[in-house]
Amino acid sequence: MANDSNRFQAIISHCKEYGFIFPSSEIYDGLQAVYDYGQMGAELKKNIKDYWWNSMTQLHDNIVGIDAAIFMHPTTWKASGHVDNFNDPMIDNKDSKKRYRVDHLIEGHAEMLKAESQTQKADELLASMDLLLAKDDFEGLKKLIEDNKISCAISGTCNWTDIRQFNLMFSTEFGSTVSSDDEDNKVYLRPETAQGIFVNFLNVQKTGRMKVPFGIAQIGKAFRNEIVARQFIFRMREFEQMEMQFFIRPGSQKEWYEFWKAERLKWHQSLGIPAEKYRYHDHVKLAHYADAACDIEFEFPIGFKELEGIHSRTDFDLKQHQEYSKKKQQYFDNDIDPATGKPYGNYIPYVIETSIGLDRMFLAVISHAYEEQDLSTADKQDSRVVLKLPAKLAPIKLAVLPLTKKDGLPEVAERIMSDCRPHFRCFYEEKDSIGKRYRRMDALGTPYCVTVDHQTLQDDTVTIRHRDSMQQERVPINELRRIVLESIN
Ligand code: GAP
């Protein structure tokens, strides 16, 4: 593959062609930064979710999972700081009074340049915009608009105000409203799942009789009206998060932060993706609620970028909810503090958060798995695209392929299907040559294919083909279930 940008485009096309990811409402030309998962994508995504969920809840006795609603009381977002601080820049045209998102305005101009075949200029403009946005450099962005003579579509002038902030939360009205401007009925689509955990902290602690330190995990949708949204499922406006808030004693946050930092990297590496594809990025500029924070970055085809965040969130969120709700968010710790010889007593716990984007994890897994291989020999040109997915994440674990549609071979294949189907996802196919069927399964990331042939009728053995090595071996049918189960557990 010539370069990473081509590789990224090839992965996007592959996702569409093989039923992993489609643009949302594609028949209406799609909706920017919103995607649908197809029949293969939904399976892969679910397997990633299960892998995270089980490793958090099943493998940690002190972590439980919840599933909170997307809609939350609007005061939640006042307390969390999102109403006041979760912003992106916008600009007004003084003549038409029309307001633009700065990124939309510049992107619109770039589209126009592209239509005029000035692609390089358009790309340079977008790259400069991304850099300035990352630095929150509003003066630089305004200068970029002026230098490129970007005008308002209505007034046609370049008479712009200074750039101001725009909130990233989507809002809608709740219940039957008289007017859409009615602030009382305004609710937000949650921009992070974390707040659903914070507001349930005491519910879970009391009903689950949880003792600090303990964690609450959650997987769910989050929504952000993102300003830069041109990177496939890397940055979406509707996405899913897998978050865990770990409640700890004040003063122990450094130790637990280091613990979760290491633990999360180990989880990533347990998938067999090489260690050099990951790195930490420690935050220098900390959010107002954090006393330490880092990202686990992954080397995507678009470079090293944030995959997961680990944040030491202090007691900020619970304190804020206590203040806004007027309900105590305290925990009574009756363990003995060795320093005083008395129980630790009442306190608002501190929190270490681990937060990973499910869609980003999907992109990390599929982009690492994607391989184009030249299999040509001296006499024959050949190639394949293979998804070297970890077997436990693969959408289909076993493909069952009768060599022909007759002679009783489909019946034996159906017997294998019945035996394996209750244990893992299998796929039956009898159309096309065996070679073509293998290639299709490679492209879907299926780790095992078995071929039922005439020898099977005599000795009850089949050929099992291993996706990555393409090696084939003869095994008894009654061994198949064990072989596949061993590799996915
Ligand atoms: N509760 C903390 C929080 O939401 P964040 O760094 O804003 O922190 C956490 O988001 C993770 O969610 C990121 O590391 C990323 O994987 C994912 N994420 C954030 N915005 C996203 C978007 N627009 N599209 C896809 N994933 C996103």
Residues whose N, C-alpha, C, O or C-beta is under 5 A from the ligand:
A	BS01	GAP	P191 E192 A194 R224 E226 I233 F234 R235 M236 F239 E306 L307 E308 G309 S355 I356 G357 D359 R360
